[in-house]
Amino acid sequence: MEKTLIVEGMSCEHCEKRTEKELLKIDAVSDAKANADQGQVVVSLSKEVTDDKLAEAVSEAGYEYIKTV
């Protein structure tokens, strides 16, 4: 299962890696690919994870979660 998160504040590769690292700390997240230019992160999940939990990880990375599409 995949979710695409819309995230504000990422501006470079370092931002992408930081966001991916925080999301990968969640057990059910098997992969995370951030794209600063598009302002999104595609997250691959092994089981359902709430949007709130994903938003919390984005916030921990220092960026603003907008929504899941």
C-alpha positions in Angstrom: 0.0 0.0 0.0 1.2 3.5 -0.8 0.3 6.9 0.5 1.4 10.3 -1.0 2.0 13.0 1.6 2.0 16.7 0.6 4.7 18.4 2.7 5.8 22.1 2.8 9.2 23.3 3.7 11.5 20.8 2.0 13.9 22.6 -0.3 16.9 20.4 -1.0 18.2 16.8 -1.0 19.1 17.1 2.7 15.5 18.0 3.5 14.3 14.9 1.5 16.7 12.6 3.4 15.8 14.0 6.8 12.1 13.5 6.1 12.6 9.9 4.7 14.7 9.0 7.8 11.9 10.1 10.2 9.2 8.2 8.3 11.3 5.1 8.1 11.4 5.0 11.9 7.7 3.9 11.8 7.6 0.1 11.8 5.1 -0.3 9.0 7.0 2.1 6.6 9.0 0.0 4.3 10.1 2.8 2.0 9.8 6.6 1.7 10.8 8.7 -1.3 10.7 12.5 -0.8 10.7 15.0 -3.7 11.4 18.6 -2.5 10.6 20.0 -6.0 7.1 18.5 -5.9 6.6 19.0 -2.2 5.6 15.4 -1.6 6.7 12.1 -0.1 5.5 8.7 -1.4 5.4 6.2 1.5 5.2 2.4 1.1 3.5 0.7 3.9 3.4 -3.0 5.0 0.2 -2.3 7.0 -2.2 0.7 7.7 -0.7 3.7 9.4 -2.8 6.7 10.4 -2.2 10.0 8.7 -1.7 11.5 12.1 1.3 9.2 12.8 2.8 10.0 9.4 2.2 13.8 10.0 4.0 13.5 13.4 7.1 12.0 11.7 7.1 14.8 9.1 6.8 17.4 11.9 9.7 15.7 13.7 11.8 16.2 10.6 11.0 19.9 10.8 8.5 20.2 7.9 4.8 20.8 7.6 2.4 18.0 6.7 -0.4 19.4 4.6 -2.5 16.3 3.6 -2.5 12.8 2.2 -3.6 12.4 -1.4 
